[in-house]
Amino acid sequence: MAYNMSPSHHLFHLCITKETLLAGEETARATSSSPPGEKAAAGAAAASSSTAPMSHHLDLVRSNVASVETELQQRAALLAADNASLRQQLETCAGEIHSLRRRLQEAEAARAKAARAQAALTSAEKENASLRQTLRYLQGELVKAGKKN
């Protein structure tokens, strides 16, 4: 049972409490301003009329407290279940992040290896071009030397 009191319901409870307090004050006034015989009679009449609304009010309060406690226990159980689910999701995500970081490190290592291989290939191509130029020059010098002989 949900503990949702409307403002008018709260007002009703406040009125009951106010009536009970006023009845108690009237009893106190009646017993202090009346002669001793009348004080006892007035006090007994007021006490019996004020205890019924007071006990009814206390029963309502106890009932509402019990329903609030029940609702809080239900909410606590739901929150505990939600927390357990969230912890499980967090652990799963943490494992996935660890796996992705490892894969990222492997990819970075492969990229660095490929960059070194590309640099070595570029260096070899430059050396090859230089050696071809040297070869053409030497072939030309051989042709010149062969014509002189």
RANORZI-V744400 format. One record per pair of residues at least 24 apart in sequence whose ideal C-beta (glycine too) atoms are under 7 Angstrom apart, sorted by sequence separation. I is the first residue (numbers start at 1). GAP is how many residues later the second one is. D is the distance in whole Angstrom. If there is no record, write none. Layout:
# RANORZI-V744400
((I,GAP,D) (I,GAP,D))
This chain:
# RANORZI-V744400
((23,26,6) (24,26,6) (23,27,4) (20,30,6) (20,33,5) (19,34,6) (20,34,5) (16,37,6) (20,37,6) (17,40,7) (16,41,5) (3,61,6) (3,64,5) (3,65,4) (1,66,5) (3,68,6) (2,69,6))
